Amino acid sequence: MAGSEILVGICDETLVFGPVCGYGGTAGVVAYAGRTGMPVRILWPEDATR
């Protein structure tokens, strides 16, 4: 998570490809980015399944 926090700190926006659920990994990065006020876009095609 420390590495992800560094990346969030040097980026302008977080782009996520796929679902975001649970704790840790992608979900943790999205939550952290949101807390810092960084824009977060989740890109999930309508016909995609998990």
Biopython code that builds the backbone (N, CA, C, O; Angstrom):
import numpy as np
from Bio.PDB.StructureBuilder import StructureBuilder

atoms = [
    (1, "MET", "N", (0.825, -1.179, 0.000)),
    (1, "MET", "CA", (0.000, 0.000, 0.000)),
    (1, "MET", "C", (0.871, 1.245, 0.000)),
    (1, "MET", "O", (0.483, 2.269, -0.563)),
    (2, "ALA", "N", (2.030, 1.174, 0.616)),
    (2, "ALA", "CA", (2.906, 2.353, 0.653)),
    (2, "ALA", "C", (3.302, 2.775, -0.763)),
    (2, "ALA", "O", (3.344, 3.968, -1.067)),
    (3, "GLY", "N", (3.587, 1.814, -1.618)),
    (3, "GLY", "CA", (3.930, 2.133, -3.003)),
    (3, "GLY", "C", (2.756, 2.743, -3.739)),
    (3, "GLY", "O", (2.928, 3.672, -4.528)),
    (4, "SER", "N", (1.568, 2.230, -3.486)),
    (4, "SER", "CA", (0.364, 2.773, -4.118)),
    (4, "SER", "C", (0.106, 4.203, -3.662)),
    (4, "SER", "O", (-0.307, 5.044, -4.461)),
    (5, "GLU", "N", (0.343, 4.482, -2.396)),
    (5, "GLU", "CA", (0.162, 5.838, -1.880)),
    (5, "GLU", "C", (1.126, 6.812, -2.558)),
    (5, "GLU", "O", (0.766, 7.958, -2.826)),
    (6, "ILE", "N", (2.335, 6.364, -2.830)),
    (6, "ILE", "CA", (3.300, 7.212, -3.549)),
    (6, "ILE", "C", (2.782, 7.495, -4.954)),
    (6, "ILE", "O", (2.820, 8.638, -5.411)),
    (7, "LEU", "N", (2.299, 6.463, -5.642)),
    (7, "LEU", "CA", (1.772, 6.661, -7.000)),
    (7, "LEU", "C", (0.586, 7.615, -7.001)),
    (7, "LEU", "O", (0.496, 8.482, -7.870)),
    (8, "VAL", "N", (-0.316, 7.472, -6.054)),
    (8, "VAL", "CA", (-1.460, 8.382, -5.957)),
    (8, "VAL", "C", (-0.958, 9.812, -5.770)),
    (8, "VAL", "O", (-1.535, 10.751, -6.317)),
    (9, "GLY", "N", (0.101, 9.975, -5.009)),
    (9, "GLY", "CA", (0.652, 11.301, -4.741)),
    (9, "GLY", "C", (1.258, 11.989, -5.951)),
    (9, "GLY", "O", (1.355, 13.216, -5.979)),
    (10, "ILE", "N", (1.668, 11.215, -6.957)),
    (10, "ILE", "CA", (2.309, 11.836, -8.119)),
    (10, "ILE", "C", (1.424, 11.834, -9.368)),
    (10, "ILE", "O", (1.843, 12.301, -10.427)),
    (11, "CYS", "N", (0.203, 11.310, -9.246)),
    (11, "CYS", "CA", (-0.713, 11.250, -10.386)),
    (11, "CYS", "C", (-1.793, 12.319, -10.280)),
    (11, "CYS", "O", (-2.007, 12.903, -9.218)),
    (12, "ASP", "N", (-2.471, 12.563, -11.402)),
    (12, "ASP", "CA", (-3.560, 13.533, -11.439)),
    (12, "ASP", "C", (-4.927, 12.878, -11.306)),
    (12, "ASP", "O", (-5.890, 13.528, -10.900)),
    (13, "GLU", "N", (-5.017, 11.604, -11.642)),
    (13, "GLU", "CA", (-6.302, 10.908, -11.642)),
    (13, "GLU", "C", (-6.043, 9.411, -11.505)),
    (13, "GLU", "O", (-5.014, 8.909, -11.957)),
    (14, "THR", "N", (-6.982, 8.701, -10.880)),
    (14, "THR", "CA", (-6.889, 7.253, -10.770)),
    (14, "THR", "C", (-7.886, 6.624, -11.731)),
    (14, "THR", "O", (-9.082, 6.908, -11.665)),
    (15, "LEU", "N", (-7.393, 5.768, -12.626)),
    (15, "LEU", "CA", (-8.248, 5.021, -13.549)),
    (15, "LEU", "C", (-8.237, 3.565, -13.129)),
    (15, "LEU", "O", (-7.173, 2.970, -12.958)),
    (16, "VAL", "N", (-9.419, 2.992, -12.963)),
    (16, "VAL", "CA", (-9.540, 1.609, -12.531)),
    (16, "VAL", "C", (-10.279, 0.840, -13.614)),
    (16, "VAL", "O", (-11.322, 1.287, -14.092)),
    (17, "PHE", "N", (-9.752, -0.304, -14.000)),
    (17, "PHE", "CA", (-10.363, -1.141, -15.018)),
    (17, "PHE", "C", (-10.942, -2.377, -14.347)),
    (17, "PHE", "O", (-10.204, -3.287, -13.968)),
    (18, "GLY", "N", (-12.255, -2.409, -14.200)),
    (18, "GLY", "CA", (-12.918, -3.553, -13.599)),
    (18, "GLY", "C", (-13.599, -3.204, -12.301)),
    (18, "GLY", "O", (-13.631, -2.041, -11.899)),
    (19, "PRO", "N", (-14.151, -4.218, -11.636)),
    (19, "PRO", "CA", (-14.886, -3.971, -10.402)),
    (19, "PRO", "C", (-13.945, -3.638, -9.250)),
    (19, "PRO", "O", (-12.787, -4.055, -9.229)),
    (20, "VAL", "N", (-14.459, -2.895, -8.315)),
    (20, "VAL", "CA", (-13.698, -2.541, -7.112)),
    (20, "VAL", "C", (-14.517, -3.012, -5.925)),
    (20, "VAL", "O", (-15.595, -2.481, -5.660)),
    (21, "CYS", "N", (-14.014, -3.999, -5.214)),
    (21, "CYS", "CA", (-14.743, -4.494, -4.051)),
    (21, "CYS", "C", (-13.754, -5.057, -3.049)),
    (21, "CYS", "O", (-12.617, -5.382, -3.392)),
    (22, "GLY", "N", (-14.193, -5.165, -1.827)),
    (22, "GLY", "CA", (-13.364, -5.733, -0.781)),
    (22, "GLY", "C", (-12.280, -4.785, -0.308)),
    (22, "GLY", "O", (-12.170, -3.654, -0.780)),
    (23, "TYR", "N", (-11.488, -5.262, 0.624)),
    (23, "TYR", "CA", (-10.427, -4.452, 1.209)),
    (23, "TYR", "C", (-9.082, -4.861, 0.630)),
    (23, "TYR", "O", (-8.833, -6.038, 0.372)),
    (24, "GLY", "N", (-8.227, -3.879, 0.433)),
    (24, "GLY", "CA", (-6.876, -4.142, -0.052)),
    (24, "GLY", "C", (-6.802, -4.110, -1.566)),
    (24, "GLY", "O", (-7.827, -4.046, -2.245)),
    (25, "GLY", "N", (-5.612, -4.153, -2.083)),
    (25, "GLY", "CA", (-5.421, -4.140, -3.530)),
    (25, "GLY", "C", (-6.039, -2.910, -4.169)),
    (25, "GLY", "O", (-5.870, -1.791, -3.684)),
    (26, "THR", "N", (-6.753, -3.128, -5.256)),
    (26, "THR", "CA", (-7.356, -2.026, -5.999)),
    (26, "THR", "C", (-8.329, -1.232, -5.134)),
    (26, "THR", "O", (-8.347, -0.002, -5.182)),
    (27, "ALA", "N", (-9.137, -1.934, -4.345)),
    (27, "ALA", "CA", (-10.114, -1.252, -3.496)),
    (27, "ALA", "C", (-9.426, -0.325, -2.503)),
    (27, "ALA", "O", (-9.923, 0.768, -2.233)),
    (28, "GLY", "N", (-8.302, -0.743, -1.964)),
    (28, "GLY", "CA", (-7.558, 0.095, -1.030)),
    (28, "GLY", "C", (-7.003, 1.344, -1.691)),
    (28, "GLY", "O", (-7.010, 2.426, -1.104)),
    (29, "VAL", "N", (-6.520, 1.186, -2.921)),
    (29, "VAL", "CA", (-5.985, 2.334, -3.656)),
    (29, "VAL", "C", (-7.102, 3.318, -3.984)),
    (29, "VAL", "O", (-6.922, 4.528, -3.849)),
    (30, "VAL", "N", (-8.257, 2.806, -4.415)),
    (30, "VAL", "CA", (-9.396, 3.669, -4.734)),
    (30, "VAL", "C", (-9.847, 4.426, -3.485)),
    (30, "VAL", "O", (-10.116, 5.625, -3.553)),
    (31, "ALA", "N", (-9.931, 3.746, -2.363)),
    (31, "ALA", "CA", (-10.341, 4.399, -1.119)),
    (31, "ALA", "C", (-9.344, 5.485, -0.723)),
    (31, "ALA", "O", (-9.737, 6.587, -0.342)),
    (32, "TYR", "N", (-8.060, 5.172, -0.814)),
    (32, "TYR", "CA", (-7.034, 6.158, -0.470)),
    (32, "TYR", "C", (-7.088, 7.363, -1.400)),
    (32, "TYR", "O", (-7.020, 8.503, -0.942)),
    (33, "ALA", "N", (-7.210, 7.121, -2.698)),
    (33, "ALA", "CA", (-7.281, 8.214, -3.666)),
    (33, "ALA", "C", (-8.485, 9.108, -3.368)),
    (33, "ALA", "O", (-8.385, 10.334, -3.426)),
    (34, "GLY", "N", (-9.618, 8.491, -3.048)),
    (34, "GLY", "CA", (-10.814, 9.261, -2.715)),
    (34, "GLY", "C", (-10.617, 10.125, -1.479)),
    (34, "GLY", "O", (-11.077, 11.266, -1.434)),
    (35, "ARG", "N", (-9.934, 9.582, -0.477)),
    (35, "ARG", "CA", (-9.677, 10.357, 0.749)),
    (35, "ARG", "C", (-8.770, 11.554, 0.487)),
    (35, "ARG", "O", (-8.859, 12.567, 1.180)),
    (36, "THR", "N", (-7.904, 11.438, -0.508)),
    (36, "THR", "CA", (-6.999, 12.552, -0.808)),
    (36, "THR", "C", (-7.642, 13.580, -1.725)),
    (36, "THR", "O", (-7.064, 14.635, -1.984)),
    (37, "GLY", "N", (-8.854, 13.271, -2.222)),
    (37, "GLY", "CA", (-9.533, 14.195, -3.119)),
    (37, "GLY", "C", (-9.207, 13.998, -4.586)),
    (37, "GLY", "O", (-9.648, 14.779, -5.430)),
    (38, "MET", "N", (-8.439, 12.962, -4.903)),
    (38, "MET", "CA", (-8.087, 12.688, -6.292)),
    (38, "MET", "C", (-9.297, 12.142, -7.045)),
    (38, "MET", "O", (-10.025, 11.303, -6.514)),
    (39, "PRO", "N", (-9.519, 12.601, -8.267)),
    (39, "PRO", "CA", (-10.601, 12.029, -9.078)),
    (39, "PRO", "C", (-10.340, 10.550, -9.363)),
    (39, "PRO", "O", (-9.214, 10.155, -9.667)),
    (40, "VAL", "N", (-11.390, 9.742, -9.262)),
    (40, "VAL", "CA", (-11.295, 8.306, -9.526)),
    (40, "VAL", "C", (-12.332, 7.949, -10.581)),
    (40, "VAL", "O", (-13.512, 8.262, -10.424)),
    (41, "ARG", "N", (-11.894, 7.290, -11.663)),
    (41, "ARG", "CA", (-12.813, 6.811, -12.700)),
    (41, "ARG", "C", (-12.707, 5.296, -12.772)),
    (41, "ARG", "O", (-11.621, 4.743, -12.944)),
    (42, "ILE", "N", (-13.854, 4.633, -12.639)),
    (42, "ILE", "CA", (-13.894, 3.183, -12.756)),
    (42, "ILE", "C", (-14.462, 2.857, -14.129)),
    (42, "ILE", "O", (-15.606, 3.195, -14.432)),
    (43, "LEU", "N", (-13.661, 2.200, -14.955)),
    (43, "LEU", "CA", (-14.048, 1.847, -16.319)),
    (43, "LEU", "C", (-14.442, 0.373, -16.336)),
    (43, "LEU", "O", (-13.604, -0.509, -16.149)),
    (44, "TRP", "N", (-15.734, 0.121, -16.564)),
    (44, "TRP", "CA", (-16.240, -1.234, -16.553)),
    (44, "TRP", "C", (-17.236, -1.373, -17.690)),
    (44, "TRP", "O", (-18.325, -0.804, -17.611)),
    (45, "PRO", "N", (-16.906, -2.105, -18.741)),
    (45, "PRO", "CA", (-17.810, -2.250, -19.882)),
    (45, "PRO", "C", (-19.143, -2.870, -19.463)),
    (45, "PRO", "O", (-19.181, -3.735, -18.589)),
    (46, "GLU", "N", (-20.223, -2.431, -20.080)),
    (46, "GLU", "CA", (-21.558, -2.913, -19.729)),
    (46, "GLU", "C", (-21.700, -4.419, -19.870)),
    (46, "GLU", "O", (-22.399, -5.046, -19.074)),
    (47, "ASP", "N", (-21.054, -5.013, -20.864)),
    (47, "ASP", "CA", (-21.218, -6.453, -21.107)),
    (47, "ASP", "C", (-20.177, -7.309, -20.386)),
    (47, "ASP", "O", (-20.170, -8.527, -20.566)),
    (48, "ALA", "N", (-19.317, -6.727, -19.594)),
    (48, "ALA", "CA", (-18.275, -7.473, -18.896)),
    (48, "ALA", "C", (-18.864, -8.150, -17.661)),
    (48, "ALA", "O", (-19.799, -7.644, -17.042)),
    (49, "THR", "N", (-18.296, -9.303, -17.320)),
    (49, "THR", "CA", (-18.704, -10.036, -16.114)),
    (49, "THR", "C", (-17.480, -10.286, -15.278)),
    (49, "THR", "O", (-16.352, -10.237, -15.770)),
    (50, "ARG", "N", (-17.700, -10.549, -14.043)),
    (50, "ARG", "CA", (-16.595, -10.800, -13.119)),
    (50, "ARG", "C", (-16.374, -12.271, -12.986)),
    (50, "ARG", "O", (-15.484, -12.698, -12.250)),
]
sb = StructureBuilder()
sb.init_structure("model")
sb.init_model(0)
sb.init_chain("A")
sb.init_seg("    ")
for serial, (resi, resn, name, xyz) in enumerate(atoms, 1):
    if name == "N":
        sb.init_residue(resn, " ", resi, " ")
    sb.init_atom(name, np.array(xyz, "f"), 0.0, 1.0, " ", f" {name:<3s}", serial, name[0])
structure = sb.get_structure()
